């Protein structure tokens, strides 16, 4: 059975992962509006990954005899001036997610819930990948600056990303 304190923290993170999904969906709409099909595809997969992250936590709460309670979600940002700005926001957002996952793991440690600590290791590793993915694209966008041809080549690369449903836990 999951403790009430940890259940509450898990529920807050489920809501935050769905909020992440919502943020990326808004970024996806912006890139679609810019006719950047590869960036749109990359963000579409990010949207699906965030839902998978939320469902991993959701299923875990249920498997531990807890109650899933979903919170309110704020409206996401709707506009950016460039895809560079979008990816600055992606990286900043993933850094926030990392700090939240670390805080969640701290609570699992404090209540001595070893099963939850072990389960959250997957999310801790996933955040290394999430930040790295965002950093790599951001670094390329900073090199590209105003070079439209280079931007279109990167867009073509990002069109190749495919969604592999993560196996969580
Ligand atoms: Fe669910 Fe992108 O972290």
Backbone and ligand atoms as CSV (ligand in chain L), in Angstrom:
chain,resi,resn,atom,element,x,y,z
A,1,UNK,N,N,0.860,-1.203,0.000
A,1,UNK,CA,C,0.000,0.000,0.000
A,1,UNK,C,C,0.892,1.248,0.000
A,2,UNK,N,N,0.537,2.183,-0.834
A,2,UNK,CA,C,1.318,3.422,-0.935
A,2,UNK,C,C,0.894,4.384,0.191
A,3,UNK,N,N,1.839,5.136,0.745
A,3,UNK,CA,C,1.468,6.088,1.810
A,3,UNK,C,C,0.692,7.255,1.194
A,4,UNK,N,N,-0.089,7.925,2.029
A,4,UNK,CA,C,-0.903,9.062,1.545
A,4,UNK,C,C,-0.009,10.182,1.015
A,5,UNK,N,N,1.102,10.412,1.696
A,5,UNK,CA,C,2.028,11.480,1.277
A,5,UNK,C,C,2.605,11.187,-0.109
A,6,UNK,N,N,3.002,9.920,-0.300
A,6,UNK,CA,C,3.598,9.555,-1.592
A,6,UNK,C,C,2.517,9.508,-2.681
A,7,UNK,N,N,1.336,9.038,-2.310
A,7,UNK,CA,C,0.216,9.010,-3.268
A,7,UNK,C,C,-0.067,10.421,-3.797
A,8,UNK,N,N,-0.062,11.395,-2.891
A,8,UNK,CA,C,-0.328,12.780,-3.287
A,8,UNK,C,C,0.767,13.275,-4.242
A,9,UNK,N,N,2.013,12.957,-3.930
A,9,UNK,CA,C,3.133,13.389,-4.778
A,9,UNK,C,C,3.075,12.706,-6.151
A,10,UNK,N,N,2.714,11.426,-6.167
A,10,UNK,CA,C,2.551,10.732,-7.456
A,10,UNK,C,C,1.440,11.401,-8.270
A,11,UNK,N,N,0.320,11.693,-7.605
A,11,UNK,CA,C,-0.805,12.305,-8.327
A,11,UNK,C,C,-0.421,13.666,-8.907
A,12,UNK,N,N,0.349,14.430,-8.150
A,12,UNK,CA,C,0.791,15.734,-8.672
A,12,UNK,C,C,1.683,15.544,-9.898
A,13,UNK,N,N,2.491,14.494,-9.886
A,13,UNK,CA,C,3.370,14.262,-11.039
A,13,UNK,C,C,2.578,13.714,-12.237
A,14,UNK,N,N,1.556,12.914,-11.983
A,14,UNK,CA,C,0.693,12.460,-13.099
A,14,UNK,C,C,0.116,13.692,-13.792
A,15,UNK,N,N,-0.412,14.624,-13.002
A,15,UNK,CA,C,-0.993,15.843,-13.575
A,15,UNK,C,C,0.075,16.638,-14.336
A,16,UNK,N,N,1.293,16.686,-13.770
A,16,UNK,CA,C,2.346,17.469,-14.422
A,16,UNK,C,C,2.781,16.838,-15.741
A,17,UNK,N,N,2.775,15.506,-15.805
A,17,UNK,CA,C,3.142,14.838,-17.069
A,17,UNK,C,C,2.067,15.121,-18.125
A,18,UNK,N,N,0.813,15.176,-17.694
A,18,UNK,CA,C,-0.259,15.492,-18.659
A,18,UNK,C,C,-0.167,16.967,-19.059
A,19,UNK,N,N,0.224,17.807,-18.119
A,19,UNK,CA,C,0.489,19.219,-18.456
A,19,UNK,C,C,1.634,19.310,-19.473
A,20,UNK,N,N,2.650,18.478,-19.307
A,20,UNK,CA,C,3.772,18.447,-20.261
A,20,UNK,C,C,3.255,18.064,-21.646
A,21,UNK,N,N,2.384,17.071,-21.665
A,21,UNK,CA,C,1.774,16.641,-22.929
A,21,UNK,C,C,1.061,17.824,-23.598
A,22,UNK,N,N,0.365,18.581,-22.785
A,22,UNK,CA,C,-0.420,19.732,-23.271
A,22,UNK,C,C,0.496,20.834,-23.822
A,23,UNK,N,N,1.610,21.069,-23.120
A,23,UNK,CA,C,2.594,22.072,-23.567
A,23,UNK,C,C,3.167,21.656,-24.924
A,24,UNK,N,N,3.533,20.373,-25.038
A,24,UNK,CA,C,4.129,19.919,-26.301
A,24,UNK,C,C,3.096,19.902,-27.424
A,25,UNK,N,N,1.852,19.659,-27.075
A,25,UNK,CA,C,0.801,19.706,-28.102
A,25,UNK,C,C,0.660,21.122,-28.656
A,26,UNK,N,N,0.810,22.114,-27.791
A,26,UNK,CA,C,0.745,23.511,-28.232
A,26,UNK,C,C,1.957,23.849,-29.104
A,27,UNK,N,N,3.136,23.374,-28.709
A,27,UNK,CA,C,4.342,23.573,-29.535
A,27,UNK,C,C,4.175,22.865,-30.879
A,28,UNK,N,N,3.574,21.687,-30.840
A,28,UNK,CA,C,3.337,20.927,-32.084
A,28,UNK,C,C,2.455,21.734,-33.038
A,29,UNK,N,N,1.418,22.346,-32.490
A,29,UNK,CA,C,0.502,23.154,-33.316
A,29,UNK,C,C,1.259,24.342,-33.929
A,30,UNK,N,N,2.159,24.955,-33.143
A,30,UNK,CA,C,2.955,26.077,-33.665
A,30,UNK,C,C,3.817,25.608,-34.846
A,31,UNK,N,N,4.498,24.466,-34.680
A,31,UNK,CA,C,5.379,23.970,-35.758
A,31,UNK,C,C,4.572,23.568,-36.985
A,32,UNK,N,N,3.380,23.024,-36.762
A,32,UNK,CA,C,2.512,22.673,-37.901
A,32,UNK,C,C,2.120,23.947,-38.648
A,33,UNK,N,N,1.851,25.012,-37.870
A,33,UNK,CA,C,1.485,26.308,-38.464
A,33,UNK,C,C,2.648,26.858,-39.308
A,34,UNK,N,N,3.881,26.538,-38.884
A,34,UNK,CA,C,5.084,26.993,-39.614
A,34,UNK,C,C,5.416,26.062,-40.789
A,35,UNK,N,N,4.617,25.005,-40.975
A,35,UNK,CA,C,4.842,24.013,-42.042
A,35,UNK,C,C,6.178,23.293,-41.889
A,36,UNK,N,N,6.563,23.054,-40.637
A,36,UNK,CA,C,7.791,22.304,-40.355
A,36,UNK,C,C,7.375,20.892,-39.924
A,37,UNK,N,N,7.224,20.026,-40.920
A,37,UNK,CA,C,6.640,18.698,-40.662
A,37,UNK,C,C,7.513,17.842,-39.743
A,38,UNK,N,N,8.840,17.990,-39.850
A,38,UNK,CA,C,9.724,17.186,-39.005
A,38,UNK,C,C,9.650,17.599,-37.541
A,39,UNK,N,N,9.677,18.896,-37.278
A,39,UNK,CA,C,9.541,19.386,-35.898
A,39,UNK,C,C,8.163,19.000,-35.344
A,40,UNK,N,N,7.165,19.078,-36.212
A,40,UNK,CA,C,5.801,18.701,-35.806
A,40,UNK,C,C,5.780,17.226,-35.399
A,41,UNK,N,N,6.445,16.393,-36.199
A,41,UNK,CA,C,6.510,14.956,-35.892
A,41,UNK,C,C,7.245,14.716,-34.572
A,42,UNK,N,N,8.373,15.394,-34.383
A,42,UNK,CA,C,9.159,15.206,-33.159
A,42,UNK,C,C,8.302,15.542,-31.940
A,43,UNK,N,N,7.567,16.627,-32.027
A,43,UNK,CA,C,6.744,17.049,-30.884
A,43,UNK,C,C,5.528,16.143,-30.702
A,44,UNK,N,N,5.008,15.618,-31.794
A,44,UNK,CA,C,3.891,14.667,-31.702
A,44,UNK,C,C,4.335,13.443,-30.893
A,45,UNK,N,N,5.557,12.993,-31.143
A,45,UNK,CA,C,6.071,11.837,-30.396
A,45,UNK,C,C,6.322,12.222,-28.944
A,46,UNK,N,N,6.763,13.448,-28.733
A,46,UNK,CA,C,6.963,13.931,-27.362
A,46,UNK,C,C,5.629,13.931,-26.597
A,47,UNK,N,N,4.577,14.362,-27.282
A,47,UNK,CA,C,3.227,14.348,-26.680
A,47,UNK,C,C,2.884,12.918,-26.238
A,48,UNK,N,N,3.122,11.962,-27.120
A,48,UNK,CA,C,2.787,10.558,-26.802
A,48,UNK,C,C,3.655,10.046,-25.650
A,49,UNK,N,N,4.921,10.460,-25.640
A,49,UNK,CA,C,5.802,10.013,-24.550
A,49,UNK,C,C,5.321,10.542,-23.204
A,50,UNK,N,N,4.880,11.807,-23.198
A,50,UNK,CA,C,4.417,12.385,-21.921
A,50,UNK,C,C,3.180,11.648,-21.409
A,51,UNK,N,N,2.285,11.282,-22.331
A,51,UNK,CA,C,1.114,10.522,-21.886
A,51,UNK,C,C,1.559,9.169,-21.316
A,52,UNK,N,N,2.549,8.551,-21.975
A,52,UNK,CA,C,3.062,7.267,-21.482
A,52,UNK,C,C,3.686,7.444,-20.088
A,53,UNK,N,N,4.424,8.551,-19.892
A,53,UNK,CA,C,5.016,8.810,-18.563
A,53,UNK,C,C,3.902,8.948,-17.518
A,54,UNK,N,N,2.861,9.700,-17.885
A,54,UNK,CA,C,1.732,9.889,-16.946
A,54,UNK,C,C,1.088,8.544,-16.624
A,55,UNK,N,N,0.885,7.712,-17.655
A,55,UNK,CA,C,0.190,6.445,-17.436
A,55,UNK,C,C,1.039,5.459,-16.639
A,56,UNK,N,N,2.365,5.570,-16.777
A,56,UNK,CA,C,3.231,4.713,-15.966
A,56,UNK,C,C,3.015,4.995,-14.482
A,57,UNK,N,N,2.960,6.283,-14.139
A,57,UNK,CA,C,2.743,6.680,-12.740
A,57,UNK,C,C,1.321,6.319,-12.291
A,58,UNK,N,N,0.382,6.554,-13.157
A,58,UNK,CA,C,-1.049,6.275,-12.903
A,58,UNK,C,C,-1.238,4.784,-12.584
A,59,UNK,N,N,-0.681,3.940,-13.453
A,59,UNK,CA,C,-0.817,2.492,-13.244
A,59,UNK,C,C,-0.104,2.051,-11.979
A,60,UNK,N,N,1.011,2.737,-11.664
A,60,UNK,CA,C,1.750,2.358,-10.464
A,60,UNK,C,C,0.931,2.669,-9.206
A,61,UNK,N,N,0.306,3.847,-9.175
A,61,UNK,CA,C,-0.523,4.210,-8.010
A,61,UNK,C,C,-1.617,3.158,-7.812
A,62,UNK,N,N,-2.262,2.770,-8.906
A,62,UNK,CA,C,-3.338,1.771,-8.811
A,62,UNK,C,C,-2.773,0.421,-8.344
A,63,UNK,N,N,-1.620,0.051,-8.897
A,63,UNK,CA,C,-1.051,-1.263,-8.538
A,63,UNK,C,C,-0.655,-1.322,-7.066
A,64,UNK,N,N,-0.440,-0.146,-6.444
A,64,UNK,CA,C,-0.066,-0.115,-5.028
A,64,UNK,C,C,-1.257,0.146,-4.120
A,65,UNK,N,N,-2.459,0.004,-4.675
A,65,UNK,CA,C,-3.663,0.167,-3.863
A,65,UNK,C,C,-4.013,1.611,-3.582
A,66,UNK,N,N,-3.450,2.541,-4.361
A,66,UNK,CA,C,-3.726,3.965,-4.156
A,66,UNK,C,C,-4.893,4.457,-4.989
A,67,UNK,N,N,-5.171,5.758,-4.823
A,67,UNK,CA,C,-6.259,6.395,-5.564
A,67,UNK,C,C,-5.665,7.448,-6.497
A,68,UNK,N,N,-5.969,7.334,-7.785
A,68,UNK,CA,C,-5.512,8.352,-8.740
A,68,UNK,C,C,-6.456,9.549,-8.649
A,69,UNK,N,N,-5.885,10.726,-8.434
A,69,UNK,CA,C,-6.679,11.967,-8.431
A,69,UNK,C,C,-6.001,12.959,-9.352
A,70,UNK,N,N,-6.681,13.310,-10.427
A,70,UNK,CA,C,-6.105,14.218,-11.418
A,70,UNK,C,C,-6.395,15.665,-11.041
A,71,UNK,N,N,-5.368,16.516,-11.181
A,71,UNK,CA,C,-5.527,17.928,-10.835
A,71,UNK,C,C,-5.862,18.777,-12.053
A,72,UNK,N,N,-6.048,20.062,-11.806
A,72,UNK,CA,C,-6.337,21.022,-12.884
A,72,UNK,C,C,-5.070,21.277,-13.695
A,73,UNK,N,N,-5.265,21.575,-14.968
A,73,UNK,CA,C,-4.128,21.861,-15.863
A,73,UNK,C,C,-4.275,23.269,-16.416
A,74,UNK,N,N,-3.195,24.055,-16.291
A,74,UNK,CA,C,-3.201,25.429,-16.816
A,74,UNK,C,C,-3.174,25.412,-18.341
A,75,UNK,N,N,-3.618,26.516,-18.944
A,75,UNK,CA,C,-3.473,26.671,-20.398
A,75,UNK,C,C,-1.990,26.780,-20.723
A,76,UNK,N,N,-1.552,26.145,-21.808
A,76,UNK,CA,C,-0.135,26.254,-22.166
A,76,UNK,C,C,0.137,27.544,-22.924
A,77,UNK,N,N,1.420,27.894,-23.057
A,77,UNK,CA,C,1.844,28.998,-23.929
A,77,UNK,C,C,1.393,28.668,-25.360
A,78,UNK,N,N,0.979,29.689,-26.100
A,78,UNK,CA,C,0.416,29.429,-27.434
A,78,UNK,C,C,1.319,29.893,-28.577
A,79,UNK,N,N,2.268,30.790,-28.304
A,79,UNK,CA,C,3.044,31.386,-29.396
A,79,UNK,C,C,4.520,31.491,-29.061
A,80,UNK,N,N,5.316,31.319,-30.099
A,80,UNK,CA,C,6.769,31.477,-29.998
A,80,UNK,C,C,7.199,32.312,-31.200
A,81,UNK,N,N,8.418,32.854,-31.146
A,81,UNK,CA,C,8.918,33.634,-32.288
A,81,UNK,C,C,9.730,32.797,-33.262
A,82,UNK,N,N,10.115,31.594,-32.853
A,82,UNK,CA,C,10.946,30.741,-33.707
A,82,UNK,C,C,10.975,29.336,-33.105
A,83,UNK,N,N,11.451,28.358,-33.906
A,83,UNK,CA,C,11.615,27.020,-33.332
A,83,UNK,C,C,12.760,27.012,-32.317
A,84,UNK,N,N,13.705,27.933,-32.472
A,84,UNK,CA,C,14.766,28.052,-31.468
A,84,UNK,C,C,14.146,28.349,-30.101
A,85,UNK,N,N,13.223,29.291,-30.079
A,85,UNK,CA,C,12.538,29.621,-28.814
A,85,UNK,C,C,11.753,28.423,-28.283
A,86,UNK,N,N,11.131,27.670,-29.202
A,86,UNK,CA,C,10.383,26.476,-28.781
A,86,UNK,C,C,11.329,25.527,-28.034
A,87,UNK,N,N,12.501,25.280,-28.626
A,87,UNK,CA,C,13.395,24.294,-28.022
A,87,UNK,C,C,14.122,24.824,-26.797
A,88,UNK,N,N,14.243,26.141,-26.678
A,88,UNK,CA,C,14.715,26.684,-25.396
A,88,UNK,C,C,13.694,26.326,-24.310
A,89,UNK,N,N,12.420,26.443,-24.668
A,89,UNK,CA,C,11.365,26.104,-23.705
A,89,UNK,C,C,11.313,24.597,-23.428
A,90,UNK,N,N,11.549,23.779,-24.470
A,90,UNK,CA,C,11.541,22.320,-24.257
A,90,UNK,C,C,12.607,21.958,-23.215
A,91,UNK,N,N,13.827,22.487,-23.408
A,91,UNK,CA,C,14.896,22.139,-22.469
A,91,UNK,C,C,14.574,22.633,-21.061
A,92,UNK,N,N,14.102,23.885,-20.962
A,92,UNK,CA,C,13.753,24.423,-19.631
A,92,UNK,C,C,12.683,23.554,-18.975
A,93,UNK,N,N,11.711,23.140,-19.779
A,93,UNK,CA,C,10.630,22.326,-19.221
A,93,UNK,C,C,11.154,20.981,-18.728
A,94,UNK,N,N,12.016,20.351,-19.531
A,94,UNK,CA,C,12.540,19.044,-19.112
A,94,UNK,C,C,13.399,19.171,-17.852
A,95,UNK,N,N,14.079,20.302,-17.700
A,95,UNK,CA,C,14.866,20.507,-16.468
A,95,UNK,C,C,13.930,20.608,-15.258
A,96,UNK,N,N,12.776,21.222,-15.466
A,96,UNK,CA,C,11.781,21.287,-14.375
A,96,UNK,C,C,11.277,19.882,-14.054
A,97,UNK,N,N,10.983,19.102,-15.112
A,97,UNK,CA,C,10.508,17.729,-14.884
A,97,UNK,C,C,11.553,16.942,-14.088
A,98,UNK,N,N,12.818,17.092,-14.474
A,98,UNK,CA,C,13.886,16.373,-13.757
A,98,UNK,C,C,13.878,16.730,-12.279
A,99,UNK,N,N,13.763,18.022,-11.978
A,99,UNK,CA,C,13.800,18.400,-10.559
A,99,UNK,C,C,12.565,17.859,-9.829
A,100,UNK,N,N,11.446,17.783,-10.524
A,100,UNK,CA,C,10.228,17.239,-9.896
A,100,UNK,C,C,10.357,15.733,-9.648
A,101,UNK,N,N,10.926,15.026,-10.623
A,101,UNK,CA,C,11.110,13.572,-10.444
A,101,UNK,C,C,12.083,13.312,-9.285
A,102,UNK,N,N,13.131,14.112,-9.220
A,102,UNK,CA,C,14.087,13.949,-8.113
A,102,UNK,C,C,13.400,14.205,-6.771
A,103,UNK,N,N,12.539,15.222,-6.730
A,103,UNK,CA,C,11.828,15.534,-5.480
A,103,UNK,C,C,10.865,14.394,-5.115
A,104,UNK,N,N,10.252,13.810,-6.132
A,104,UNK,CA,C,9.338,12.673,-5.893
A,104,UNK,C,C,10.134,11.484,-5.323
A,105,UNK,N,N,11.291,11.231,-5.913
A,105,UNK,CA,C,12.137,10.128,-5.414
A,105,UNK,C,C,12.608,10.419,-3.986
A,106,UNK,N,N,12.844,11.709,-3.675
A,106,UNK,CA,C,13.232,12.074,-2.299
A,106,UNK,C,C,12.115,11.706,-1.322
A,107,UNK,N,N,10.869,11.953,-1.726
A,107,UNK,CA,C,9.740,11.618,-0.830
A,107,UNK,C,C,9.663,10.099,-0.635
A,108,UNK,N,N,9.845,9.349,-1.743
A,108,UNK,CA,C,9.838,7.875,-1.634
A,108,UNK,C,C,10.927,7.418,-0.658
A,109,UNK,N,N,12.087,8.090,-0.716
A,109,UNK,CA,C,13.178,7.744,0.218
A,109,UNK,C,C,12.783,8.078,1.659
A,110,UNK,N,N,12.183,9.274,1.824
A,110,UNK,CA,C,11.825,9.719,3.179
A,110,UNK,C,C,10.823,8.775,3.840
A,111,UNK,N,N,9.865,8.264,3.042
A,111,UNK,CA,C,8.861,7.361,3.643
A,111,UNK,C,C,9.328,5.904,3.580
A,112,UNK,N,N,10.586,5.728,3.146
A,112,UNK,CA,C,11.224,4.389,3.090
A,112,UNK,C,C,10.403,3.404,2.244
A,113,UNK,N,N,9.894,3.903,1.123
A,113,UNK,CA,C,9.148,3.025,0.212
A,113,UNK,C,C,10.137,2.543,-0.861
A,114,UNK,N,N,10.755,1.399,-0.587
A,114,UNK,CA,C,11.811,0.912,-1.487
A,114,UNK,C,C,11.263,0.552,-2.859
A,115,UNK,N,N,10.045,0.025,-2.915
A,115,UNK,CA,C,9.461,-0.354,-4.211
A,115,UNK,C,C,9.283,0.887,-5.080
A,116,UNK,N,N,8.811,1.966,-4.467
A,116,UNK,CA,C,8.599,3.207,-5.237
A,116,UNK,C,C,9.940,3.797,-5.668
A,117,UNK,N,N,10.928,3.739,-4.797
A,117,UNK,CA,C,12.262,4.248,-5.146
A,117,UNK,C,C,12.792,3.505,-6.368
A,118,UNK,N,N,12.650,2.194,-6.342
A,118,UNK,CA,C,13.128,1.366,-7.454
A,118,UNK,C,C,12.350,1.696,-8.731
A,119,UNK,N,N,11.038,1.838,-8.609
A,119,UNK,CA,C,10.202,2.172,-9.770
A,119,UNK,C,C,10.619,3.515,-10.377
A,120,UNK,N,N,10.925,4.473,-9.515
A,120,UNK,CA,C,11.247,5.827,-10.006
A,120,UNK,C,C,12.629,5.919,-10.655
A,121,UNK,N,N,13.445,4.898,-10.456
A,121,UNK,CA,C,14.760,4.901,-11.128
A,121,UNK,C,C,14.589,5.008,-12.651
A,122,UNK,N,N,13.554,4.377,-13.162
A,122,UNK,CA,C,13.319,4.446,-14.622
A,122,UNK,C,C,13.118,5.907,-15.047
A,123,UNK,N,N,12.349,6.653,-14.267
A,123,UNK,CA,C,12.062,8.064,-14.614
A,123,UNK,C,C,13.324,8.919,-14.495
A,124,UNK,N,N,14.162,8.580,-13.521
A,124,UNK,CA,C,15.405,9.354,-13.346
A,124,UNK,C,C,16.302,9.168,-14.575
A,125,UNK,N,N,16.413,7.931,-15.040
A,125,UNK,CA,C,17.215,7.673,-16.252
A,125,UNK,C,C,16.567,8.302,-17.479
A,126,UNK,N,N,15.267,8.220,-17.548
A,126,UNK,CA,C,14.545,8.784,-18.697
A,126,UNK,C,C,14.796,10.293,-18.805
A,127,UNK,N,N,14.890,10.959,-17.665
A,127,UNK,CA,C,15.109,12.412,-17.700
A,127,UNK,C,C,16.491,12.775,-18.246
A,128,UNK,N,N,17.465,11.896,-18.055
A,128,UNK,CA,C,18.785,12.150,-18.646
A,128,UNK,C,C,18.615,12.181,-20.166
A,129,UNK,N,N,17.862,11.211,-20.683
A,129,UNK,CA,C,17.629,11.138,-22.133
A,129,UNK,C,C,16.789,12.324,-22.615
A,130,UNK,N,N,15.771,12.676,-21.860
A,130,UNK,CA,C,14.890,13.783,-22.254
A,130,UNK,C,C,15.678,15.097,-22.360
A,131,UNK,N,N,16.502,15.368,-21.363
A,131,UNK,CA,C,17.295,16.607,-21.400
A,131,UNK,C,C,18.319,16.555,-22.527
A,132,UNK,N,N,18.912,15.395,-22.729
A,132,UNK,CA,C,19.924,15.252,-23.774
A,132,UNK,C,C,19.310,15.450,-25.165
A,133,UNK,N,N,18.152,14.858,-25.399
A,133,UNK,CA,C,17.476,15.028,-26.699
A,133,UNK,C,C,17.204,16.506,-26.978
A,134,UNK,N,N,16.669,17.189,-25.978
A,134,UNK,CA,C,16.340,18.615,-26.151
A,134,UNK,C,C,17.606,19.439,-26.353
A,135,UNK,N,N,18.650,19.137,-25.595
A,135,UNK,CA,C,19.913,19.895,-25.693
A,135,UNK,C,C,20.532,19.751,-27.076
A,136,UNK,N,N,20.477,18.547,-27.625
A,136,UNK,CA,C,21.095,18.318,-28.943
A,136,UNK,C,C,20.396,19.121,-30.031
A,137,UNK,N,N,19.079,19.113,-29.993
A,137,UNK,CA,C,18.334,19.868,-31.015
A,137,UNK,C,C,18.565,21.369,-30.811
A,138,UNK,N,N,18.568,21.801,-29.566
A,138,UNK,CA,C,18.797,23.222,-29.273
A,138,UNK,C,C,20.184,23.667,-29.752
A,139,UNK,N,N,21.187,22.831,-29.542
A,139,UNK,CA,C,22.549,23.170,-29.978
A,139,UNK,C,C,22.578,23.340,-31.500
A,140,UNK,N,N,21.891,22.446,-32.206
A,140,UNK,CA,C,21.859,22.553,-33.670
A,140,UNK,C,C,21.145,23.834,-34.096
A,141,UNK,N,N,20.045,24.141,-33.436
A,141,UNK,CA,C,19.292,25.353,-33.802
A,141,UNK,C,C,20.123,26.612,-33.550
A,142,UNK,N,N,20.955,26.575,-32.518
A,142,UNK,CA,C,21.812,27.752,-32.238
A,142,UNK,C,C,22.874,27.907,-33.332
A,143,UNK,N,N,23.343,26.776,-33.873
A,143,UNK,CA,C,24.317,26.838,-34.973
A,143,UNK,C,C,23.649,27.335,-36.260
A,144,UNK,N,N,22.419,26.862,-36.469
A,144,UNK,CA,C,21.689,27.168,-37.707
A,144,UNK,C,C,21.363,28.660,-37.832
A,145,UNK,N,N,21.017,29.277,-36.713
A,145,UNK,CA,C,20.604,30.691,-36.670
A,145,UNK,C,C,19.549,30.980,-37.753
A,146,UNK,N,N,19.883,31.809,-38.732
A,146,UNK,CA,C,18.887,32.216,-39.738
A,146,UNK,C,C,19.017,31.418,-41.048
A,147,UNK,N,N,19.812,30.349,-41.045
A,147,UNK,CA,C,20.066,29.591,-42.276
A,147,UNK,C,C,18.858,28.671,-42.576
A,148,UNK,N,N,18.016,29.117,-43.510
A,148,UNK,CA,C,16.773,28.382,-43.800
A,148,UNK,C,C,17.052,26.992,-44.358
A,149,UNK,N,N,18.096,26.867,-45.190
A,149,UNK,CA,C,18.395,25.552,-45.769
A,149,UNK,C,C,18.794,24.554,-44.687
A,150,UNK,N,N,19.617,25.018,-43.755
A,150,UNK,CA,C,20.046,24.140,-42.658
A,150,UNK,C,C,18.848,23.779,-41.771
A,151,UNK,N,N,17.953,24.732,-41.575
A,151,UNK,CA,C,16.751,24.459,-40.765
A,151,UNK,C,C,15.897,23.383,-41.432
A,152,UNK,N,N,15.775,23.467,-42.753
A,152,UNK,CA,C,14.961,22.477,-43.471
A,152,UNK,C,C,15.618,21.096,-43.449
A,153,UNK,N,N,16.943,21.069,-43.428
A,153,UNK,CA,C,17.640,19.770,-43.316
A,153,UNK,C,C,17.392,19.144,-41.935
A,154,UNK,N,N,17.457,19.986,-40.900
A,154,UNK,CA,C,17.168,19.473,-39.548
A,154,UNK,C,C,15.714,19.010,-39.465
A,155,UNK,N,N,14.821,19.769,-40.083
A,155,UNK,CA,C,13.407,19.379,-40.100
A,155,UNK,C,C,13.253,17.992,-40.732
A,156,UNK,N,N,14.011,17.757,-41.794
A,156,UNK,CA,C,13.953,16.454,-42.465
A,156,UNK,C,C,14.447,15.344,-41.527
A,157,UNK,N,N,15.516,15.631,-40.796
A,157,UNK,CA,C,16.034,14.633,-39.831
A,157,UNK,C,C,14.985,14.290,-38.777
A,158,UNK,N,N,14.318,15.325,-38.273
A,158,UNK,CA,C,13.372,15.107,-37.170
A,158,UNK,C,C,12.114,14.369,-37.634
A,159,UNK,N,N,11.902,14.360,-38.938
A,159,UNK,CA,C,10.749,13.618,-39.490
A,159,UNK,C,C,10.944,12.113,-39.309
A,160,UNK,N,N,12.192,11.700,-39.068
A,160,UNK,CA,C,12.485,10.265,-38.970
A,160,UNK,C,C,12.199,9.697,-37.572
A,161,UNK,N,N,11.942,10.579,-36.595
A,161,UNK,CA,C,11.703,10.063,-35.238
A,161,UNK,C,C,10.435,9.217,-35.221
A,162,UNK,N,N,10.511,8.050,-34.569
A,162,UNK,CA,C,9.322,7.195,-34.456
A,162,UNK,C,C,9.000,6.959,-32.980
A,163,UNK,N,N,7.749,6.709,-32.718
A,163,UNK,CA,C,7.312,6.476,-31.340
A,163,UNK,C,C,7.437,5.000,-30.994
A,164,UNK,N,N,8.252,4.714,-29.992
A,164,UNK,CA,C,8.339,3.351,-29.446
A,164,UNK,C,C,7.776,3.432,-28.037
A,165,UNK,N,N,6.608,2.864,-27.810
A,165,UNK,CA,C,6.016,2.972,-26.464
A,165,UNK,C,C,7.008,2.512,-25.402
A,166,UNK,N,N,7.310,3.374,-24.421
A,166,UNK,CA,C,8.307,2.986,-23.415
A,166,UNK,C,C,7.811,1.861,-22.507
A,167,UNK,N,N,8.736,1.007,-22.124
A,167,UNK,CA,C,8.419,-0.043,-21.149
A,167,UNK,C,C,8.887,0.491,-19.799
A,168,UNK,N,N,7.924,0.898,-18.972
A,168,UNK,CA,C,8.240,1.642,-17.750
A,168,UNK,C,C,8.298,0.727,-16.535
A,169,UNK,N,N,9.309,0.966,-15.714
A,169,UNK,CA,C,9.381,0.266,-14.436
A,169,UNK,C,C,10.348,-0.906,-14.468
L,1,LIG,FE1,FE,7.799,13.194,-18.898
L,1,LIG,FE2,FE,9.530,14.823,-20.856
L,1,LIG,O1,O,9.278,14.135,-19.175
